[in-house]
Amino acid sequence: MGFLGLSHGVFRNLDGIKLVKYLESLGPIFIKFGQLLSTRTDILDESMAKELQSLTDDCIPFDVSLYKQIVESELGDSIENLFDDFDEVPLAAASLAQVHSAKLKDGQEIVIKTLRPGIEKKVKRNLRLMKAAAKFLTYTYSESKRLRPLEVVRDYEKTILRELDLKLEAANTNLTRKNFFQAEELYIPEVFWDMTTSKVMVLEKIDGIPCTDIEQIEKYGINKERLAENGVMIFLNQVFRDNFFHADMHPGNIFVSKEHPETPGYIAIDCAITGSLSNDERYILARMLQSVLKQNYKALAQLFINSEWVDPSSNAIDLENTLRACCEPIFEKPLSEIEFGKLLLYLFQSTRPFGLSIQPSLVLLQKTLIHIEGMGRQIYPELNFWGIAEPYLDNWLKEQFSPLKLKDFIINNKEDILLKATEMPGFLYEALDELRGYSKNKQSADKKIHQMEIQLQKEKYIIRLIGVGIIVICGALIIIT
C-alpha cells in the first residue's frame, strides 16, 4: 500500500529526484522498472527521464555456496568436474543475476551467469504490486490517460519476464552473433549451449576496453573516428538490414576490441533485451529519419499522421509548423554538433499535444540510438552521424522498390499471391451480393451488378494470367541474375 500512496504523490508532482529515491527504497526490481521508465520519453518529460537514468542495477552478491548449488543442480555435475579455476569473487551482481568467471577443462576462459535464487517469485509478487498501483493511478490521477501507467507496467512485465529465461538471452546472443559474424564493427561472444539452461548461461569471456575509457582506447592506438563511425553502422545494420537490435547498449554492456586498432570494432554483451520492428514500422521510420535529415517538415507531418503515431484527425499544417519550430533552432548548429537521438526525443516531445502514441519497440530503438550516438561522440566528438545515415537510408529505401526486391518477395510468397488472385473474384461477388440486398433501386442495381459480374468473369482469368506471368518474369530474372 505504501507504493500506491508514494506513486500517487510522485506522479502528481512529476518530480524525478523524488521518484528515483522512492524506487531505490523499494528495491532492485523497482530500480529496473525505473531504468525502463527512463526510456519512455514519449510520456515523460526529459528532466524526469534524465533523473531516472541515474538508477544503477548494482546489488549485493548472494552467497557463493548457494551460487554453486544452483549451477551444479542445473548442469548436473560438480563445479570441480565442470570447470577449472572457478573464481568465487563475482564479476558482477545485478538485481536478477550474478556472474562469475571460470575456465573450461580445455583452458577456454568463460563467464557463468546465474539467476538469483527465488527471483521468479519475487518478480511476480512485485509485478502484482505494480499493476495494483497502475490501476489505482488510472482511476485517480488526471494525467493517467497521457502517462498510461498500466500499459507501461505491462511493457515492463514482458521485458523482465523474458530476462528470467537465460535460454532466451542465449538465443538473442546467438542470433546477433550470426548477424555480425566476421564483421569488423561488432563482436558477440560465443554461447556454450551444452552448459546453458533457463537459469544458467555460459559464455565466452571477452577481453575488451570499457567504451568510456578514452585513455585506454588512445593507449592502444585505436582509430577513434573509425570506431565511432562503426557504432553508427551497427545501429543502422541492426535496424534496417537485420531487423533485430540489441536494445540495451548502455556503456556497461559495450567494450572496445583491442584487436585491429586501424579497423576497430566493439564487443557487446547482455543481449537479454532486444527489439524488432514490423516492415511498415521500418519503412515509416526510414522515411521519417530521411525527412528529418532533409528538413522536409511537410512530409514528416504527413508521416506522423498516416502512421497514426499522432491522432489521425490532427491538422497537418499545425503539426508541420510544430515540427519546424522544434527542429529549426537545432539545425542552426553545425551538423557535427547535432545529436540525432536527442533530436528525435525533442520531436516526440513536441508532438505530445497531438496525441503521440508510438510502439514500445520504437521507444527501445530511440534509447539504443541515444546510447550508440552518445558513446560515439564521447569517443570522437566530431562524429558525423548525418553523413553516414543519409546515404544509407537513401539506398535502403531505393532497395525496397527495386525489381530484385520485388522478385524475392514474389518468389517467397508465390503460393499466397496465386491463392489470393484466384479468390479475389469470390470476395467481390460476396460484396456485390451485399450491395444487392441493401440497394434501394433493386431493379436498376441488379442490371449494373449483372454487368459487373460478366466483367469479373472475364477478369478472373486475366488475374490468373497475371499471377502466372509474375512467376514467369521472376524465373527469367533468376536466370539472368
C-alpha positions as CSV (number, residue, x, y, z in Angstrom):
1,M,0.0,0.0,0.0
2,G,3.0,2.3,0.6
3,F,3.9,2.1,-3.0
4,L,0.4,3.1,-4.1
5,G,0.5,6.2,-1.9
6,L,4.0,7.1,-2.9
7,S,3.4,6.6,-6.6
8,H,0.3,8.8,-6.5
9,G,2.3,11.6,-4.8
10,V,5.3,11.2,-7.2
11,F,3.3,11.3,-10.4
12,R,1.2,14.1,-9.1
13,N,4.3,16.3,-8.6
14,L,6.2,14.8,-11.5
15,D,9.4,15.1,-9.5
16,G,12.2,12.9,-11.0
17,I,14.5,13.2,-8.0
18,K,11.8,12.0,-5.6
19,L,10.8,9.2,-7.9
20,V,14.4,8.0,-8.0
21,K,14.6,7.9,-4.2
22,Y,11.3,6.1,-3.9
23,L,12.3,3.4,-6.4
24,E,15.7,2.9,-4.8
25,S,14.0,2.5,-1.4
26,L,11.6,-0.2,-2.9
27,G,14.5,-2.4,-4.1
28,P,16.2,-3.8,-7.2
29,I,13.1,-4.9,-9.1
30,F,11.7,-1.4,-8.9
31,I,15.1,0.1,-9.8
32,K,14.9,-1.9,-13.0
33,F,11.4,-0.6,-13.6
34,G,12.8,2.9,-13.2
35,Q,15.5,2.2,-15.8
36,L,12.9,1.0,-18.3
37,L,10.7,4.0,-17.4
38,S,13.7,6.3,-18.2
39,T,13.4,5.3,-21.9
40,R,9.7,6.3,-22.1
41,T,10.4,9.8,-23.4
42,D,7.1,9.6,-25.3
43,I,5.3,10.0,-21.9
44,L,7.8,11.5,-19.5
45,D,9.5,14.9,-19.6
46,E,13.2,15.0,-20.5
47,S,14.2,16.1,-17.0
48,M,12.4,13.2,-15.3
49,A,13.8,10.7,-17.8
50,K,17.3,12.0,-17.2
51,E,16.9,11.6,-13.4
52,L,15.7,8.0,-13.8
53,Q,18.8,7.2,-15.9
54,S,20.9,7.7,-12.8
55,L,19.5,4.5,-11.3
56,T,22.1,1.7,-11.2
57,D,21.3,-2.0,-11.1
58,D,24.3,-2.9,-8.8
59,C,23.3,-5.2,-5.9
60,I,24.9,-7.1,-3.1
61,P,26.1,-10.5,-4.3
62,F,24.4,-13.6,-2.8
63,D,26.4,-16.4,-1.2
64,V,28.8,-18.2,-3.5
65,S,28.0,-21.6,-2.0
66,L,24.3,-21.1,-3.0
67,Y,25.5,-20.0,-6.4
68,K,27.5,-23.2,-6.8
69,Q,24.5,-25.3,-5.8
70,I,22.3,-23.7,-8.5
71,V,25.0,-24.2,-11.2
72,E,25.5,-27.9,-10.1
73,S,21.8,-28.6,-10.0
74,E,21.2,-27.1,-13.4
75,L,24.2,-28.6,-15.2
76,G,24.1,-32.0,-13.4
77,D,27.7,-32.1,-12.1
78,S,30.0,-30.6,-9.6
79,I,31.8,-27.3,-10.1
80,E,35.1,-29.1,-9.9
81,N,34.2,-31.5,-12.7
82,L,32.7,-28.8,-14.9
83,F,35.3,-26.1,-14.6
84,D,38.9,-25.2,-13.7
85,D,39.9,-22.1,-11.7
86,F,36.4,-21.1,-10.7
87,D,36.6,-17.5,-9.3
88,E,34.5,-17.2,-6.2
89,V,34.5,-13.4,-6.4
90,P,31.7,-12.3,-8.7
91,L,32.4,-10.2,-11.8
92,A,29.0,-8.6,-11.4
93,A,25.9,-8.8,-9.2
94,A,22.7,-7.3,-10.5
95,S,19.0,-7.5,-9.5
96,L,18.2,-10.6,-11.5
97,A,21.5,-12.5,-11.9
98,Q,25.1,-12.9,-10.8
99,V,28.2,-13.5,-12.9
100,H,31.4,-15.4,-12.1
101,S,34.4,-16.2,-14.3
102,A,36.0,-19.7,-14.7
103,K,37.9,-21.9,-17.2
104,L,36.6,-24.9,-19.0
105,K,38.7,-28.1,-18.8
106,D,40.2,-27.3,-22.2
107,G,41.5,-24.0,-20.9
108,Q,38.8,-21.8,-22.6
109,E,38.0,-18.8,-20.4
110,I,34.3,-18.3,-19.8
111,V,31.8,-16.5,-17.7
112,I,28.8,-18.1,-15.9
113,K,25.6,-16.1,-15.5
114,T,23.1,-17.5,-13.0
115,L,19.7,-16.2,-11.9
116,R,19.3,-15.2,-8.2
117,P,17.6,-17.9,-6.1
118,G,13.8,-17.3,-5.8
119,I,13.9,-14.4,-8.2
120,E,10.9,-15.5,-10.2
121,K,8.5,-15.4,-7.2
122,K,9.9,-12.0,-6.1
123,V,9.5,-10.6,-9.6
124,K,5.9,-11.8,-9.9
125,R,5.0,-10.5,-6.5
126,N,6.4,-7.1,-7.3
127,L,4.6,-7.1,-10.7
128,R,1.3,-7.6,-8.9
129,L,2.0,-4.7,-6.7
130,M,3.0,-2.5,-9.7
131,K,-0.2,-3.5,-11.5
132,A,-2.3,-2.6,-8.5
133,A,-0.5,0.8,-8.3
134,A,-1.1,1.4,-12.0
135,K,-4.8,0.6,-11.8
136,F,-5.1,2.9,-8.8
137,L,-3.4,5.8,-10.8
138,T,-5.6,5.1,-13.8
139,Y,-8.7,5.9,-11.8
140,T,-7.4,8.6,-9.5
141,Y,-4.8,10.7,-11.5
142,S,-5.9,13.2,-14.1
143,E,-2.8,12.7,-16.2
144,S,-3.1,8.9,-16.4
145,K,-4.5,9.0,-20.0
146,R,-1.3,10.5,-21.2
147,L,1.1,8.5,-18.9
148,R,-0.8,5.2,-19.5
149,P,0.6,3.6,-16.3
150,L,-1.0,0.2,-16.8
151,E,0.5,-0.1,-20.3
152,V,3.9,0.9,-19.0
153,V,3.8,-1.8,-16.3
154,R,2.7,-4.4,-18.8
155,D,5.5,-3.5,-21.1
156,Y,7.9,-3.8,-18.2
157,E,6.3,-7.2,-17.3
158,K,7.0,-8.6,-20.8
159,T,10.6,-7.3,-20.7
160,I,11.5,-8.6,-17.2
161,L,9.8,-12.0,-17.7
162,R,11.9,-12.5,-20.8
163,E,15.0,-11.8,-18.7
164,L,14.1,-14.6,-16.3
165,D,14.8,-17.2,-19.0
166,L,18.5,-17.3,-19.8
167,K,17.8,-19.5,-22.8
168,L,16.1,-16.6,-24.5
169,E,19.1,-14.4,-23.8
170,A,21.3,-17.1,-25.2
171,A,19.2,-17.3,-28.3
172,N,19.3,-13.5,-28.7
173,T,23.1,-13.6,-28.3
174,N,23.5,-16.3,-30.8
175,L,21.3,-14.6,-33.5
176,T,23.2,-11.3,-33.0
177,R,26.5,-13.2,-33.3
178,K,25.3,-14.7,-36.6
179,N,24.2,-11.4,-37.9
180,F,27.6,-9.9,-37.3
181,F,29.7,-13.0,-37.9
182,Q,33.2,-11.9,-39.2
183,A,32.1,-8.2,-39.3
184,E,34.7,-5.7,-38.3
185,E,32.3,-3.4,-36.4
186,L,30.9,-5.8,-33.8
187,Y,31.9,-9.0,-32.0
188,I,29.4,-11.1,-29.9
189,P,30.8,-13.8,-27.5
190,E,30.0,-17.4,-28.2
191,V,27.3,-19.3,-26.3
192,F,28.1,-22.7,-24.9
193,W,24.7,-24.3,-25.4
194,D,25.6,-27.6,-23.7
195,M,26.1,-25.7,-20.5
196,T,23.1,-23.3,-20.8
197,T,19.7,-23.7,-19.2
198,S,16.9,-21.4,-18.3
199,K,18.7,-20.5,-15.0
200,V,22.4,-20.8,-16.1
201,M,24.2,-19.5,-19.2
202,V,27.9,-20.0,-20.1
203,L,29.5,-17.6,-22.5
204,E,33.0,-17.0,-23.9
205,K,34.9,-14.5,-21.8
206,I,35.7,-11.3,-23.6
207,D,38.8,-9.1,-23.3
208,G,37.9,-5.5,-24.2
209,I,38.3,-1.9,-23.1
210,P,35.3,-0.2,-21.5
211,C,33.9,2.1,-24.2
212,T,34.1,5.1,-21.8
213,D,37.8,4.6,-21.1
214,I,39.2,7.0,-23.6
215,E,42.6,6.9,-22.1
216,Q,42.9,3.1,-22.7
217,I,41.5,3.5,-26.2
218,E,44.2,6.0,-27.1
219,K,46.9,3.9,-25.4
220,Y,46.1,1.0,-27.7
221,G,46.3,3.4,-30.7
222,I,42.7,2.7,-31.8
223,N,41.4,4.8,-34.7
224,K,38.7,6.7,-32.8
225,E,37.0,8.2,-35.9
226,R,36.6,4.8,-37.5
227,L,35.4,3.3,-34.2
228,A,32.7,6.0,-33.7
229,E,31.5,5.6,-37.3
230,N,31.3,1.8,-36.8
231,G,28.9,2.4,-33.9
232,V,26.5,4.2,-36.3
233,M,26.8,1.4,-38.8
234,I,26.0,-1.1,-36.0
235,F,22.8,0.8,-35.3
236,L,21.7,1.1,-39.0
237,N,22.6,-2.5,-39.9
238,Q,20.8,-3.9,-36.8
239,V,17.6,-2.0,-37.6
240,F,17.4,-1.9,-41.4
241,R,19.5,-4.9,-42.5
242,D,18.8,-7.5,-39.8
243,N,15.6,-6.1,-38.2
244,F,16.9,-7.3,-34.8
245,F,18.6,-4.9,-32.5
246,H,20.4,-5.1,-29.1
247,A,18.2,-2.7,-27.1
248,D,20.4,-2.4,-24.0
249,M,23.6,-0.9,-25.4
250,H,24.5,1.2,-22.5
251,P,28.2,1.7,-21.7
252,G,28.3,-1.1,-19.2
253,N,27.4,-3.6,-21.9
254,I,29.7,-2.3,-24.6
255,F,33.5,-2.7,-24.9
256,V,36.1,-1.9,-27.5
257,S,38.1,-4.7,-29.1
258,K,41.9,-4.4,-28.6
259,E,42.5,-6.2,-32.0
260,H,42.9,-4.4,-35.3
261,P,43.4,-0.8,-34.0
262,E,43.1,0.7,-37.5
263,T,39.8,-1.0,-38.2
264,P,38.4,-1.3,-34.7
265,G,35.2,-2.7,-33.5
266,Y,33.0,-3.1,-30.4
267,I,32.2,-6.1,-28.3
268,A,28.6,-6.3,-26.9
269,I,27.3,-8.4,-24.1
270,D,24.0,-8.9,-22.3
271,C,21.5,-9.4,-25.2
272,A,18.6,-10.0,-22.8
273,I,16.6,-7.0,-24.2
274,T,16.3,-6.9,-27.9
275,G,13.8,-5.4,-30.4
276,S,12.5,-5.7,-33.9
277,L,10.0,-3.7,-36.0
278,S,7.3,-4.6,-38.5
279,N,8.1,-3.9,-42.1
280,D,5.7,-1.0,-42.1
281,E,7.4,0.5,-39.0
282,R,10.9,0.1,-40.5
283,Y,9.7,1.9,-43.7
284,I,8.0,4.7,-41.8
285,L,11.0,5.1,-39.6
286,A,13.4,5.3,-42.6
287,R,11.1,7.8,-44.3
288,M,10.8,9.8,-41.0
289,L,14.6,9.9,-40.5
290,Q,15.1,10.8,-44.1
291,S,12.6,13.6,-43.8
292,V,14.3,15.0,-40.7
293,L,17.7,14.8,-42.4
294,K,16.4,16.7,-45.4
295,Q,14.3,19.0,-43.2
296,N,11.1,18.2,-45.1
297,Y,8.6,19.0,-42.4
298,K,5.5,18.7,-44.6
299,A,6.4,15.0,-45.4
300,L,7.3,14.5,-41.8
301,A,4.0,15.7,-40.5
302,Q,2.1,13.6,-43.0
303,L,4.1,10.5,-41.9
304,F,3.2,11.1,-38.3
305,I,-0.5,11.3,-39.2
306,N,-0.6,8.4,-41.8
307,S,1.3,6.1,-39.4
308,E,-1.1,7.1,-36.6
309,W,1.8,8.0,-34.3
310,V,-0.4,11.0,-33.6
311,D,-4.1,11.5,-33.7
312,P,-5.1,10.9,-37.4
313,S,-7.5,13.8,-37.2
314,S,-4.6,16.2,-36.4
315,N,-4.3,19.3,-38.5
316,A,-1.4,18.6,-40.9
317,I,-0.4,22.3,-41.2
318,D,-0.4,22.8,-37.4
319,L,1.7,19.7,-37.0
320,E,4.1,20.7,-39.7
321,N,4.6,24.1,-38.1
322,T,5.2,22.5,-34.7
323,L,7.8,20.2,-36.1
324,R,9.5,23.1,-37.9
325,A,9.5,25.1,-34.7
326,C,11.1,22.1,-32.9
327,C,13.8,21.4,-35.5
328,E,14.8,24.8,-37.0
329,P,16.6,26.1,-33.9
330,I,18.6,22.9,-33.7
331,F,19.6,23.0,-37.4
332,E,21.2,26.4,-36.8
333,K,24.1,24.4,-35.3
334,P,26.7,22.7,-37.4
335,L,25.6,19.1,-38.3
336,S,28.6,17.7,-36.4
337,E,27.2,19.2,-33.2
338,I,23.6,17.9,-33.6
339,E,22.8,14.7,-31.7
340,F,20.3,12.9,-33.8
341,G,19.0,10.7,-31.0
342,K,18.2,13.7,-28.9
343,L,16.6,15.4,-31.9
344,L,14.2,12.5,-32.2
345,L,13.5,12.8,-28.5
346,Y,12.6,16.5,-28.9
347,L,10.4,15.6,-32.0
348,F,8.4,13.1,-29.9
349,Q,8.0,15.6,-27.1
350,S,6.8,18.3,-29.4
351,T,4.1,16.0,-30.9
352,R,2.6,15.1,-27.5
353,P,-0.2,17.7,-27.8
354,F,-1.2,15.9,-31.0
355,G,-1.8,12.6,-29.1
356,L,1.6,11.0,-29.6
357,S,1.3,7.2,-29.3
358,I,4.2,5.0,-30.5
359,Q,5.0,1.3,-30.1
360,P,7.3,0.2,-27.3
361,S,9.7,-1.2,-29.9
362,L,10.3,2.3,-31.3
363,V,10.9,3.6,-27.8
364,L,13.6,0.9,-27.3
365,L,15.0,1.9,-30.7
366,Q,15.3,5.5,-29.7
367,K,17.0,4.5,-26.5
368,T,19.5,2.4,-28.5
369,L,20.2,5.3,-30.9
370,I,20.9,7.7,-28.0
371,H,23.3,5.3,-26.3
372,I,25.2,4.5,-29.5
373,E,25.4,8.1,-30.7
374,G,26.4,9.4,-27.3
375,M,29.0,6.7,-27.0
376,G,30.4,7.6,-30.4
377,R,30.6,11.3,-29.7
378,Q,32.3,10.6,-26.4
379,I,35.0,8.7,-28.3
380,Y,35.1,11.0,-31.3
381,P,33.3,14.4,-30.7
382,E,33.3,15.3,-34.5
383,L,31.3,12.2,-35.4
384,N,29.2,12.9,-38.5
385,F,26.2,10.8,-37.9
386,W,24.3,12.6,-40.6
387,G,26.9,12.0,-43.3
388,I,26.7,8.2,-42.6
389,A,22.9,7.9,-42.1
390,E,21.6,9.9,-45.0
391,P,23.2,7.8,-47.9
392,Y,22.5,4.6,-46.0
393,L,18.7,5.4,-45.7
394,D,18.5,6.7,-49.3
395,N,20.0,3.4,-50.5
396,W,17.8,1.3,-48.2
397,L,14.6,3.0,-49.4
398,K,15.6,2.6,-53.0
399,E,16.2,-1.1,-52.5
400,Q,12.7,-1.6,-51.1
401,F,11.3,-0.8,-54.6
402,S,14.0,-2.5,-56.7
403,P,12.9,-5.2,-59.2
404,L,15.2,-7.7,-57.4
405,K,13.5,-7.0,-54.1
406,L,10.1,-7.4,-55.8
407,K,11.4,-10.7,-57.3
408,D,12.4,-12.0,-53.9
409,F,9.1,-11.0,-52.4
410,I,7.1,-12.8,-55.1
411,I,9.2,-15.9,-55.0
412,N,8.9,-16.2,-51.3
413,N,5.1,-15.6,-51.4
414,K,4.1,-17.0,-54.7
415,E,1.6,-19.6,-53.3
416,D,-0.2,-16.9,-51.3
417,I,-0.2,-14.5,-54.3
418,L,-1.7,-17.1,-56.6
419,L,-4.3,-18.2,-54.0
420,K,-5.4,-14.6,-53.3
421,A,-5.5,-13.8,-57.0
422,T,-7.8,-16.8,-57.5
423,E,-10.0,-16.0,-54.5
424,M,-10.3,-12.3,-55.3
425,P,-13.4,-12.6,-57.6
426,G,-15.2,-14.6,-55.0
427,F,-14.7,-11.8,-52.4
428,L,-16.1,-9.3,-54.9
429,Y,-19.1,-11.5,-55.6
430,E,-19.9,-11.6,-51.9
431,A,-19.6,-7.8,-51.7
432,L,-21.9,-7.4,-54.7
433,D,-24.5,-9.7,-53.0
434,E,-24.4,-7.4,-50.0
435,L,-24.9,-4.4,-52.3
436,R,-27.9,-6.1,-54.0
437,G,-29.6,-6.7,-50.6
438,Y,-29.2,-3.1,-49.5
439,S,-29.9,-1.4,-52.8
440,K,-32.9,1.0,-52.8
441,N,-33.5,0.7,-56.5
442,K,-33.2,-3.1,-56.8
443,Q,-34.1,-3.4,-60.5
444,S,-31.5,-0.9,-61.6
445,A,-28.9,-2.2,-59.2
446,D,-29.4,-5.8,-60.4
447,K,-28.7,-4.7,-64.0
448,K,-25.5,-3.0,-63.1
449,I,-24.4,-5.8,-60.9
450,H,-25.0,-8.4,-63.6
451,Q,-22.9,-6.3,-66.0
452,M,-20.1,-6.2,-63.4
453,E,-20.3,-10.0,-62.8
454,I,-19.8,-10.6,-66.6
455,Q,-16.8,-8.3,-66.5
456,L,-15.4,-10.0,-63.4
457,Q,-15.8,-13.4,-65.0
458,K,-13.5,-12.2,-67.8
459,E,-11.1,-10.6,-65.4
460,K,-10.8,-13.7,-63.3
461,Y,-8.8,-15.4,-66.0
462,I,-6.8,-12.2,-66.5
463,I,-5.9,-12.2,-62.8
464,R,-4.7,-15.8,-63.0
465,L,-2.7,-15.0,-66.1
466,I,-1.1,-12.1,-64.3
467,G,-0.1,-14.4,-61.4
468,V,1.4,-16.9,-63.8
469,G,3.1,-14.0,-65.7
470,I,4.7,-12.7,-62.5
471,I,6.2,-16.2,-61.8
472,V,7.5,-16.5,-65.3
473,I,9.1,-13.0,-65.1
474,C,10.7,-13.9,-61.8
475,G,12.0,-17.1,-63.3
476,A,13.6,-15.2,-66.0
477,L,15.1,-12.7,-63.6
478,I,16.6,-15.6,-61.6
479,I,18.2,-17.0,-64.7
480,I,19.5,-13.5,-65.7
481,T,20.9,-12.6,-62.2
